[in-house]
Amino acid sequence: MRMNKKFIGIILFGFFYLFPYRAVSAKNYLIKVADTAATQKNDTGVTRARRITNREFNAVFEQNLPLSSAGQEFFAPQKTLLVADLSPSFVLINTPKLPFFFVANARVNLRLFASHGDPVKSPSYMPGGTLYFRTDRDYYHPQFLSLSYTHHSNGIEGPTLYPNGTPNTDSGKFTTNFYTLTYHMGKRIDINNRIINRYDAIGLELHAYIVGLGYAYPLKGKYGFVRVNGQWLYNIAHANSDPVDPEKKVYGNWQRFDFQFTYIADKVYNYDITDIKKRLNVSLKYYYQFPFMQNVSFLGGIGYRGQDEYNIFFRDSYAYVTVGLAAGLSFNMRPKE
């Protein structure tokens, strides 16, 4: 009986002695659980906000993708029946989980000349890829960089130059490879039933010739291997009545202005560095879409080529007028959150 009383006494002593510690431990444990839950909730909120930002920037990147076009050009040195700049974009990385966007491009530039047999002389094959990544979080005032690699050749193996040193436009080989780093900034304005996006860009184009690689050697001193590129893009979208539910509004592209320039900055023939007639390429294009048109628009524009970008025809300089149709992922449109 005495043993039982001692045993019970020991148990009661231990209970009253240890209970405060256990209570405090349990309380601390509950606080830690609550803190962990709050942290996870905050992390979830931050992750969601980051992914929304990434998604909206992906839409910005998409709007800056190159377009495909086909139509006619006037006043070029050689008359054409059709000109086309086909630039399909294969978007390989486009996810809100990542702050960058990657697209592969299979560009082909061709001209159907108005001469015997209506030949398409040596199209420009320009496959490549571009990585876009944002440098801020404000998709109403986006800032981002793009890094591109492009191969440019005409698929011909004949001598690049004639014996007199002029480009062999019949069967001359043309090859170069280049990298372009571009800084972009933009602004979005919502006014009435319109969404206006403006983008400005400035970039540096460097060809592998600089390190002695990836070019047709006779082009040295004759073709521009260092270039400064710029662009001003002004896109207007407006709301139309939904054809299925007239009480709803849907946004679609309406008009676009696209100004681009390229200036050759390295040695080309004996041209002075300020010789804009031989160093400057510039164009202004206007696009118009009717409500029934999705990713297609009418195109009209003017421009000047100091050095023709059509591969082996690079020696030509001329002003031109262009009309036709344009299409591409760049015309996709949806209102941002």
Beta strands, then each sheet from edge to edge (+ up, - down):
strand 1: 68-74
strand 2: 80-86
strand 3: 89-93
strand 4: 100-113
strand 5: 124-134
strand 6: 143-153
strand 7: 175-191
strand 8: 194-207
strand 9: 226-241
strand 10: 249-264
strand 11: 280-288
strand 12: 296-305
strand 13: 318-327
sheet 1: 3+ 4- 2+ 1- 13+ 12- 11+ 10- 9+ 8- 7+ 6- 5+
end
